Amino acid sequence: MRFSLLAILILLTACSEKPVEKPKESSPRLPKITHFYGNAASVPKGESLTLCYGTENIDSVTITPSDDKDLRPALNRCIAHRPTKDTTYVMTAKGPGGETTASFSVRIGPSSPGNKERVLIQSFLSLGAGPFNAGARVQLCYTTDGATAVSVQPAAPAKLVPGTNQCFVVSPDKTTTYVLSATAADGASDRMQVTVPVH
């Protein structure tokens, strides 16, 4: 009798306990493109365009068209691209919370006076995501093909030379656009620019 009573009490106690609820998993935050734009709506034929973008809550980013192999999530970053025709740039950002896109278009205008439409600068970009603190050291790298002389404005502290994967360091105290110029022995010239964002 005692055994039966004890068994009944155990059963009643077990039945009265509420099932433990599993904690709800929080949903991943949605990916966000905070900005995506070019520095001009029209670009002279043969010259480069600066594209700037910012992202949040993402793992990867692509821009089409673009030949930059160093695209990555960043709060504010700028790259250069040389469009050959009227172009719509599409940026795709992906993260745990999904995928989002943004786009803008540029038109190709007439060539600048004296521009022989010769490509001497293959790439020109800044290393690091930015925005940077005022006075911080920022590395800018470029690659040229066929150039005999290279210069940049605002001027760099070191003399620039043509070549592949050449780099120099700047320390801007405000957001600055650097314009790289290259010339060839036959008088052809080329320019490309990149903007370094500063807090």
Protein Blocks (a to p, Z undefined) as FASTA:
>chain_A
ZZmmmmmmmmmmmmmpccddddddddddddddfbdcdfbfbdcehiacddddddehiabd
cddddfbfkbccdfbdcdddddfbdcddddddddfkbccddddddddddddehiaoiafb
fbdcdedjbjadehiacddddddehiabdcdddddfbdcdedehiacddddfbdcddddd
dddfkopacddddddddZZ
